[in-house]
Amino acid sequence: MRAVAAAALVVLALVGGLAAVRPAEARTLASAPLGDGLTLPYFVSAPPGQAGITRILIAVHGYTRDATRTYGAALRAATEAGHGTDTLIVAPLFQVPQPEATQCRFEGVPQAAPADALWHCHTWAEGKPALNGHMTSFVAMDALVSTLLNAYPTARSVTIAGFSAGGQFVQRYAAFSAIPLSSVLLRYVVADPSTFLYFDPARPMPGAAACPYYNKWKFGTENLPAWLGRSAAAARAAYASADLHYLEGALDTGTGRGTAFNLLESGCAAELQGKYRLDRGERYAAYDDSVLAHGAHTLSIVPGCAHSVSCVFPSRAGRAALFGSQ
């Protein structure tokens, strides 16, 4: 653990420190060591050991890997929630090799460095192993959290929040996380994903008989890949006991402007979960309430927001999910 922390300190020292006041343009790019000589890059708002950091908010980007925009939405949420100085904002970047990266690249986000772990545009969101290493994207998140807790020892809580494809990642990661947190509170926020992981064959829409793969990973827990490292029963128990909150934009429905309908996952396994993101989220929250967490997980519908992390995270409901009641 000390070696991981030391490596993170060296990287941050090379890229430079940050002031105590952290506007979006002051973010810096650092890297978490993953083993085998590979790293996971991330944007971060303060240098290691920054005084007064009691919370860590890790904001996971969507399919376009819009880590800078997601970082900005998280920073604004923290500031408007009154946690602008005590919260470390972190936005990991799951890198994709060229030329595929041009299909899922957000303006201003750097290309992969030689040591960066690499995934396909969609496989990082499913927890799959890296293309150039053995670690999964879930293990990479475990390593990032460990690196941050060593570099910011005053932190007492970690919130991992994902939007869109990042929401898919966080929802599944909550069932397979391997973070040993004995003295730190861990919270998950799942916002506007295209699909969810179900823990039994039940689905809210008819037609399962005509969809032979609907209950296999990543939609269900049949035939779980060995690289997940956990049984279906253990994953269900971990998920049910997690501190977890759902966010859905009230306007993230239909095919209109702002819904990112072109990125909505289709196919029978996805469509058995509902028609659009809001519908799928409401149906999954009802399923969760009925058979998983029995009311311990909350769903907030964010008025006035379609498929926009910049709208959802800083909203009143978003701030409450990320930081507790406002």
Secondary structure, DSSP 4 states (H G I P E B T S, - for coil): -HHHHHHHHHHHHHH----SS--GGG-EEEEEEEETTEEEEEEESS-TT-TT--EEEEEE--TT--HHHHHHHHHHHHHHTT-TTTEEEEEE--B--TTGGGGG--TTPPPPPTTB-B--TTGGGGTPBPTTSS-BHHHHHHHHHHHHHHH-TT--EEEEEEETHHHHHHHHHHHH-----SSSEEEEEEES-S----SSS--SSS-GGG-TTTTBTTTSSBT--GGG-S-HHHHHHHHHHSEEEEEEETT--SSSTTS-GGGS--SHHHHTT-SSHHHHHHHHHHHIIIIISTTSSEEEEETT-SS-HHHHTTSHHHHHHHHS--
